[in-house]
Amino acid sequence: MLGRLLIEFAGQPDVLVLGLPRGGVVVAAEVAKALDAPLDAFVVRKLGVPGYEELAMGAIAAGGTRVLNDDVIGQLGIPAGALDAVTAAETSELVRRERAYRGDRAAPEVGGATVILVDDGLATGATMRAAAAAVEAMGASRIVVAVPVAPLDTVTEFGAAGLEVVCPLRPHRFGGVGAFYANFEQTTDQQVRALLAEN
């Protein structure tokens, strides 16, 4: 479905499809196939609130980009030291995953490219915001956020921030990304490596 909605990008030499690991790479592989475009992983890590890790206080992305959710940080009174500790831990995991997925291969060349950032869905959108900020800083000429499902208000927020979003399912009632998949089992590092090796 996403591939059909992105068909204007098919066969264009400057298009690069980047999947956010892990689940986003599975969706991105299908998009890349439909568009006959190169596929790679773009590692982003959520910065979870200590003790409530599913709640994002921000995110980091490849290239050292960090995006913070100032509302969450302010409302919960999260001290700078706690934020820095979580950032350091997630940076280590980001580096580990980049090595695991890419091995010795160089990171994709983003400068001047039309980058289609793909994930399996958006909830708060913190990790996708970090990814978009990172590829913009790397010189992408155009950024398209492509996800199968996201809450309507998140898609609206992205649009208001000037991001181009392709998202076929925008429910008013959103119980989480997994609710929209028949199979939402955890994607493994090995599966990500295999998908990248196929492309």
C-alpha positions as CSV (number, residue, x, y, z in Angstrom):
1,M,0.0,0.0,0.0
2,L,2.8,2.4,0.9
3,G,4.7,1.5,-2.3
4,R,1.7,2.4,-4.4
5,L,1.3,5.8,-2.6
6,L,4.9,6.6,-3.2
7,I,5.0,5.5,-6.9
8,E,6.0,9.0,-8.1
9,F,9.4,8.1,-6.7
10,A,9.8,4.9,-8.6
11,G,12.9,4.6,-10.7
12,Q,14.3,8.0,-9.7
13,P,18.1,7.8,-9.3
14,D,18.4,10.1,-6.3
15,V,15.8,8.2,-4.1
16,L,17.1,6.4,-1.0
17,V,14.8,4.4,1.3
18,L,15.8,4.3,4.9
19,G,14.1,2.1,7.4
20,L,14.1,2.8,11.1
21,P,15.2,-0.4,12.8
22,R,14.0,-2.8,13.6
23,G,10.4,-3.0,12.4
24,G,10.6,-0.1,10.0
25,V,13.2,-2.0,8.0
26,V,10.7,-4.7,7.2
27,V,8.2,-2.1,5.8
28,A,11.0,-0.2,4.1
29,A,12.2,-3.3,2.3
30,E,8.8,-3.6,0.6
31,V,8.8,0.1,-0.3
32,A,12.3,-0.1,-1.7
33,K,11.2,-3.1,-3.8
34,A,8.1,-1.3,-5.1
35,L,10.2,1.7,-6.1
36,D,13.3,-0.1,-7.3
37,A,15.3,2.0,-4.9
38,P,18.2,1.3,-2.7
39,L,17.5,0.3,0.9
40,D,19.4,0.9,4.1
41,A,18.8,1.2,7.9
42,F,18.8,4.5,9.7
43,V,19.3,3.9,13.4
44,V,17.3,6.0,15.8
45,R,17.0,5.4,19.5
46,K,14.2,6.6,21.8
47,L,15.2,8.3,25.0
48,G,12.8,6.8,27.5
49,V,11.8,8.3,30.8
50,P,13.7,6.5,33.6
51,G,11.2,4.0,35.1
52,Y,8.7,4.6,32.2
53,E,10.9,3.7,29.2
54,E,8.0,3.6,26.7
55,L,7.4,7.3,27.3
56,A,9.7,9.2,25.1
57,M,11.4,12.3,26.4
58,G,13.3,12.5,23.1
59,A,15.3,10.5,20.6
60,I,18.8,10.4,19.1
61,A,19.8,9.5,15.6
62,A,22.9,8.6,13.6
63,G,25.2,11.6,13.2
64,G,24.8,12.8,16.8
65,T,21.3,14.4,16.4
66,R,19.3,14.7,19.6
67,V,15.6,15.8,19.6
68,L,14.0,16.5,23.0
69,N,10.4,16.5,24.1
70,D,10.5,19.6,26.2
71,D,6.9,19.1,27.4
72,V,7.6,15.7,28.9
73,I,10.9,16.8,30.4
74,G,9.4,19.9,32.0
75,Q,6.2,18.2,33.2
76,L,8.1,15.3,34.9
77,G,11.0,17.5,36.1
78,I,13.6,15.3,34.6
79,P,17.1,16.5,35.7
80,A,19.8,17.1,33.1
81,G,22.0,14.3,34.6
82,A,19.2,11.7,34.1
83,L,18.8,12.9,30.5
84,D,22.5,12.7,29.8
85,A,22.7,9.2,31.4
86,V,19.9,7.9,29.2
87,T,21.4,9.6,26.1
88,A,24.8,8.0,26.8
89,A,23.3,4.5,27.2
90,E,21.2,4.8,24.0
91,T,24.2,6.2,22.1
92,S,26.1,3.0,22.9
93,E,23.2,0.9,21.7
94,L,22.9,3.0,18.5
95,V,26.6,2.4,17.7
96,R,26.2,-1.3,18.4
97,R,23.2,-1.6,16.1
98,E,24.9,0.4,13.3
99,R,27.8,-2.1,13.4
100,A,25.5,-5.1,13.6
101,Y,23.4,-4.0,10.6
102,R,26.0,-2.5,8.4
103,G,29.2,-4.3,9.3
104,D,32.1,-2.6,7.4
105,R,29.8,-1.0,4.8
106,A,29.8,2.7,4.7
107,A,26.7,4.7,5.8
108,P,24.5,5.7,2.9
109,E,25.2,9.0,1.2
110,V,22.3,11.2,2.1
111,G,23.6,14.6,0.8
112,G,21.5,15.7,-2.2
113,A,19.2,12.6,-2.0
114,T,15.4,12.3,-1.8
115,V,15.2,10.3,1.4
116,I,12.1,8.3,2.2
117,L,12.1,7.6,6.0
118,V,10.1,4.5,6.7
119,D,8.8,3.0,10.0
120,D,6.1,0.5,10.9
121,G,4.0,3.3,12.3
122,L,4.2,6.4,14.5
123,A,2.8,7.0,18.0
124,T,4.4,10.1,19.5
125,G,6.7,10.4,16.5
126,A,9.8,11.2,18.6
127,T,12.1,8.8,16.9
128,M,10.9,9.8,13.4
129,R,11.4,13.5,14.3
130,A,15.0,12.7,15.3
131,A,15.6,10.8,12.0
132,A,14.2,13.6,9.9
133,A,16.3,16.2,11.7
134,A,19.4,14.0,11.2
135,V,18.9,13.5,7.5
136,E,18.2,17.2,7.0
137,A,21.4,18.0,8.8
138,M,23.2,15.6,6.5
139,G,22.0,17.5,3.5
140,A,19.0,15.6,2.1
141,S,17.3,17.6,-0.7
142,R,13.9,16.2,0.2
143,I,12.5,14.2,3.1
144,V,9.4,12.1,3.0
145,V,8.1,10.3,6.1
146,A,6.3,7.1,5.1
147,V,4.4,5.0,7.6
148,P,1.4,2.6,7.2
149,V,-0.3,4.0,10.3
150,A,-0.2,7.0,12.7
151,P,-2.7,8.9,14.9
152,L,-4.3,11.8,13.0
153,D,-2.9,14.4,15.4
154,T,0.6,13.1,15.0
155,V,0.4,13.3,11.2
156,T,-1.1,16.9,11.6
157,E,1.8,17.9,13.9
158,F,4.4,16.6,11.4
159,G,2.7,18.5,8.6
160,A,2.6,21.7,10.7
161,A,6.4,21.3,11.2
162,G,6.9,21.2,7.5
163,L,7.4,17.5,7.1
164,E,6.0,15.7,4.1
165,V,4.0,12.6,5.4
166,V,2.6,9.7,3.4
167,C,0.3,7.6,5.8
168,P,-2.7,5.7,4.5
169,L,-4.2,4.9,8.0
170,R,-4.8,7.9,10.3
171,P,-7.3,6.7,12.9
172,H,-8.8,9.0,15.5
173,R,-8.6,6.2,18.0
174,F,-5.1,4.9,18.2
175,G,-4.3,2.0,20.6
176,G,-0.7,1.6,19.4
177,V,1.0,0.6,16.2
178,G,0.8,-3.2,16.9
179,A,-3.0,-3.0,16.9
180,F,-3.0,-2.5,13.1
181,Y,-0.9,-5.6,12.3
182,A,-1.9,-9.2,12.1
183,N,1.7,-10.2,13.0
184,F,3.6,-7.7,15.2
185,E,6.4,-10.0,16.5
186,Q,9.7,-8.4,17.4
187,T,12.0,-8.1,14.4
188,T,15.5,-9.4,15.2
189,D,18.9,-8.0,14.3
190,Q,19.4,-11.0,12.1
191,Q,16.2,-10.3,10.1
192,V,17.3,-6.7,9.6
193,R,20.8,-7.9,8.3
194,A,19.1,-10.3,5.9
195,L,16.8,-7.7,4.5
196,L,19.7,-5.3,3.9
197,A,21.8,-8.0,2.3
198,E,19.0,-8.7,-0.2
199,N,18.9,-5.2,-1.5
